[in-house]
Amino acid sequence: MRFRINGDIFDLKKLKAVSKTQKIIITELLFADDAAICSHSEEELQLMILVFYETFKEFGLELAIEKTEVMMQKAHPKEERPNPKIMVNGNTLKVVNKFKYLGSQLQDNASNSAEIDWRIKQSAAAFSKLHQRIWKKRHIALKTKIRTYKTMIVPCMIYSSESWNCTKKEIRKLEGLQYRQLRSIFGKTWKDRISHVQLLQSIKFGPNFNFNWAVSDEDKTKDPNLSSVETMIRLSRLRYCGHVLRMNDHRRPKQNFRGCIKADLKSFRIWEECSRTNIATMASDRSSWKAKINSGASLHQLTWENQRTENSEKKKNRKNLAELG
């Protein structure tokens, strides 16, 4: 992996420099009992797997061959290359084009399509389990239902979204899921013709001042209302961006940090300020950075609602003109 700490994080051309860039080789990613081994050739991977297998045996551990999978990332999708054949104790490991690691779906083409589909399934499953217990109960207040939805369903929907590079199509799929779930909470159907924006605007309850004493000054900048999926994803990416920029230079996330946050900064109207000053300097003050991105999230949500409403009005006008014509 080639990285560079100094310089503008948005100037990717500086990574081509010879003297000021650094290189490291990452061979394993370990977290508790989950391990991912990386190599550049089939021979290296075979040797590393055997070393892990023999080391496990010395400590009385056993490598789960049924759960161990091999995934090969090609230089380009049309590249023709045979699948690697990795052997462990006479067994050939299964070759897959995607696998789950630490709760996220990784693909051989480095896309998020499988992860988005998995998030939709997980969120839909969690939502359906609470249908009879919470969403269908009329004696439970709407405010309580929305808080339950925000606490238990939304995390299933946007888990690990800090590292997503979503397309517009993928965001629309997630927003469609949120729209259907909110419509179910309200007891509405498609026949009621209530829009996504109208649902979000009708559940703006504001902060609970009865517990204002327990809220820190940093959390007071958060929007207590439910936002669109796009706003939540952009906010999570910028929040994680601040954490990474405050890390020490030897940390791997900072060395590998080249995220798609430029569009997020522009959407939250922070890009002009970042252009005038260094973004690392802005993120060094955690409270100030948190206030900026939360304020930007509120502005982006308002812009998103106005744009969706405007598009809906244009669609209605075109339909009316077509009927008159």
Protein Blocks (a to p, Z undefined) as FASTA:
>chain_A
ZZdfbdcfklmklmmpmklpccdddfbdcehjbccdddfbfklmmmmmmmmmmmmmmnop
acdfklpccddddfbfklccddddddeehiacdddfbdceehiacdfklpaklmmmmmmm
mmmmmmmmmmmmmmmpmkbcfklmmmmmmmmmmmmmmgoklmgccdfklmmmmmmmmmmm
mmmmnopafklopafklmmmmmcnbpafklmmmpcfklmmpcfbdcdfklmmmmmmmmmm
mmmmmpcfklmklmmgccfkllmmmmnopmmmmmmpcfklmmmpmmlmmmmmmmmmmmmm
mmmmmmmmmmmmmmmmmmmmmmmZZ
